[in-house]
Amino acid sequence: MRVRVATSSPGCVAALVLAVGCRARTPAAPSTATPPPAVAIAPDAAPAPDAPLPLDRDPPALIARELALYERVAEAVAADGTCATRASAIEGVATDAAPVIAARTSMIAAGLADARDAALDPERPRLAALVERIAQAGAPCASDLTFERALDHALAP
């Protein structure tokens, strides 16, 4: 197999070396140390009682994180700048909040939307106020496709 490497990009060469590794290594001497005893962990073992639930199985924690996401999006939408600048800021928020977005998607896909909605009920006034802030601040960019896609990426369920 022939591999071409562009000589104008030392970063590519370094990445290729890291990815492929060095093939002409001398084998390490066999270890004489006794391996540690194996610890068996049952595959269906329950989490420790004090371990937090995964975010996609903890509706109140997810709602708290989603509201924080809406707060950050509202700030990004209200920031000074062009629609493209605002869209970029929203995408940055969405990137930072990827675990929250993934947990929301997972929770809904797992059929737990009702539990999420129940956890959201006491926070609906706060969510409505955040949505209103986002709508008002984003009105000048409402027809900008990049801005709308960024909002969908961050907030659409």
C-alpha positions as CSV (number, residue, x, y, z in Angstrom):
1,M,0.0,0.0,0.0
2,R,1.4,3.4,-0.9
3,V,0.8,6.4,1.3
4,R,1.3,10.0,0.1
5,V,2.1,12.6,2.7
6,A,2.1,16.3,1.8
7,T,5.5,17.7,2.8
8,S,4.0,21.2,3.2
9,S,2.0,20.2,6.3
10,P,4.2,19.0,9.2
11,G,1.1,18.7,11.4
12,C,-0.2,16.0,9.0
13,V,3.0,14.1,9.2
14,A,3.0,14.2,13.0
15,A,-0.7,13.1,13.0
16,L,0.2,10.2,10.7
17,V,3.1,9.2,12.9
18,L,0.9,9.2,16.0
19,A,-1.9,7.3,14.2
20,V,0.3,4.7,12.6
21,G,3.0,4.4,15.4
22,C,6.4,3.1,15.1
23,R,6.6,-0.4,13.7
24,A,10.3,-1.0,14.3
25,R,10.1,-1.3,18.0
26,T,12.1,-3.7,20.0
27,P,9.8,-6.0,22.0
28,A,9.8,-5.3,25.7
29,A,11.2,-7.9,28.0
30,P,8.6,-10.2,29.5
31,S,7.4,-9.1,32.9
32,T,8.1,-11.3,35.9
33,A,5.7,-9.5,38.1
34,T,2.6,-11.3,39.3
35,P,-0.5,-9.8,37.7
36,P,-3.0,-8.3,40.2
37,P,-6.0,-10.6,41.0
38,A,-9.0,-10.2,38.7
39,V,-12.0,-8.4,40.2
40,A,-15.3,-9.6,38.9
41,I,-18.0,-7.0,38.3
42,A,-21.5,-8.2,37.5
43,P,-22.6,-6.6,34.2
44,D,-26.0,-5.8,35.6
45,A,-24.7,-4.4,38.9
46,A,-26.7,-1.6,40.3
47,P,-25.0,1.8,40.7
48,A,-23.8,2.7,44.2
49,P,-26.7,4.1,46.3
50,D,-25.1,7.5,46.4
51,A,-24.1,7.6,42.8
52,P,-26.0,10.3,40.8
53,L,-28.4,9.1,38.1
54,P,-27.4,9.6,34.5
55,L,-28.7,12.9,33.3
56,D,-31.1,11.2,30.8
57,R,-32.7,9.3,33.7
58,D,-33.0,12.3,36.2
59,P,-35.7,14.6,34.9
60,P,-35.3,17.3,37.7
61,A,-31.5,17.5,37.1
62,L,-32.0,17.6,33.3
63,I,-34.6,20.4,33.6
64,A,-32.2,22.5,35.7
65,R,-29.5,22.0,33.1
66,E,-31.9,22.8,30.3
67,L,-33.0,26.1,31.9
68,A,-29.3,27.0,32.3
69,L,-28.9,26.2,28.6
70,Y,-31.9,28.6,27.8
71,E,-30.3,31.3,29.9
72,R,-27.0,31.0,28.0
73,V,-28.8,31.0,24.7
74,A,-30.8,34.1,25.7
75,E,-27.5,35.8,26.5
76,A,-26.0,34.8,23.2
77,V,-29.0,36.0,21.2
78,A,-29.1,39.4,23.1
79,A,-25.3,40.0,22.5
80,D,-24.2,42.8,20.3
81,G,-23.2,41.8,16.8
82,T,-24.5,40.5,13.5
83,C,-26.8,37.6,13.1
84,A,-23.8,35.5,12.1
85,T,-22.0,36.4,15.2
86,R,-25.0,35.6,17.3
87,A,-25.4,32.3,15.5
88,S,-21.8,31.4,16.2
89,A,-22.3,32.2,19.9
90,I,-25.4,30.0,20.0
91,E,-23.5,27.2,18.4
92,G,-20.7,27.6,21.0
93,V,-23.4,27.3,23.8
94,A,-24.8,24.2,22.1
95,T,-21.4,22.7,21.9
96,D,-20.7,23.3,25.6
97,A,-24.2,21.9,26.4
98,A,-23.8,18.8,24.2
99,P,-24.4,16.4,27.1
100,V,-27.6,18.2,28.1
101,I,-28.9,18.1,24.5
102,A,-28.0,14.4,24.2
103,A,-29.6,13.6,27.5
104,R,-32.8,15.5,26.4
105,T,-32.9,13.6,23.1
106,S,-32.3,10.3,24.9
107,M,-34.9,10.9,27.5
108,I,-37.5,11.7,24.9
109,A,-36.5,8.7,22.7
110,A,-36.7,6.4,25.8
111,G,-40.4,7.4,26.2
112,L,-39.7,9.5,29.3
113,A,-41.1,12.8,27.9
114,D,-44.0,12.7,30.4
115,A,-41.5,12.5,33.4
116,R,-39.5,15.4,31.8
117,D,-42.7,17.4,31.4
118,A,-43.7,16.7,35.0
119,A,-40.3,18.0,36.2
120,L,-40.7,21.0,34.0
121,D,-44.2,22.0,35.3
122,P,-43.0,24.1,38.2
123,E,-40.5,25.8,36.0
124,R,-42.8,26.7,33.1
125,P,-43.1,30.4,34.0
126,R,-39.3,30.7,34.0
127,L,-39.0,28.8,30.7
128,A,-41.8,31.0,29.2
129,A,-39.9,34.2,30.2
130,L,-36.6,32.8,28.7
131,V,-38.4,31.9,25.5
132,E,-39.9,35.4,25.3
133,R,-36.4,37.0,25.9
134,I,-34.9,34.8,23.1
135,A,-37.8,35.7,20.7
136,Q,-37.6,39.4,21.4
137,A,-33.8,39.6,21.1
138,G,-33.7,37.3,18.1
139,A,-36.4,39.1,16.2
140,P,-33.9,41.0,13.9
141,C,-32.4,37.7,12.9
142,A,-35.6,35.7,12.5
143,S,-35.1,35.4,8.7
144,D,-31.4,34.5,9.0
145,L,-31.2,30.7,8.2
146,T,-27.9,30.3,10.0
147,F,-29.3,31.9,13.1
148,E,-32.4,29.8,13.0
149,R,-30.4,26.6,12.5
150,A,-28.2,27.5,15.5
151,L,-31.3,28.0,17.7
152,D,-32.8,24.7,16.5
153,H,-29.5,22.9,17.3
154,A,-29.4,24.3,20.8
155,L,-33.1,24.3,21.8
156,A,-35.2,21.9,19.6
157,P,-36.2,18.7,21.3
